């Protein structure tokens, strides 16, 4: 009887905390180009919210919210964003990830274009780190059995 009561408390607290943890993770990513933090830290915070859900509920609850297919898309999209910004800088005639050159295609001066380029890279890194961390946790927690299963 007491065990059921503890489960209700844990699930209720988790349900209340997860949105705020995810919002904070997005905040860290969005402000990573202005202050310490950024894509890696924000991605880890986002992944921690999904891991908390898995610990409070179970792996299937996480897979309902972030399927294996969607996780793979986030991982790939992050790498594409990161590499795409670097290649765009090369196409515009600068070095790889030399964001200042983005002022040629963005309606901003070089300093602001550099800031926007860094923000784009931070978003890409955040997506990838979140997806990889969740994938690593799911692989360890399930012994790799979750792969290939349909929800």
Secondary structure, DSSP 8 states (H G I E B T S, - for coil): -HHHHHHHHHHHHHHHHHHHHHHHHHHHHHTTTTSS--HHHHHHHHHHHHHHHHHHS-HHHHHHHS-HHHHHHHHHHHHHHHHHHHHHHHHTTS-TT-GGGGGGTSSS-HHHHHHHHHHHHHHHHHHHHHHHHHHHHHHHHHTTTTTT---
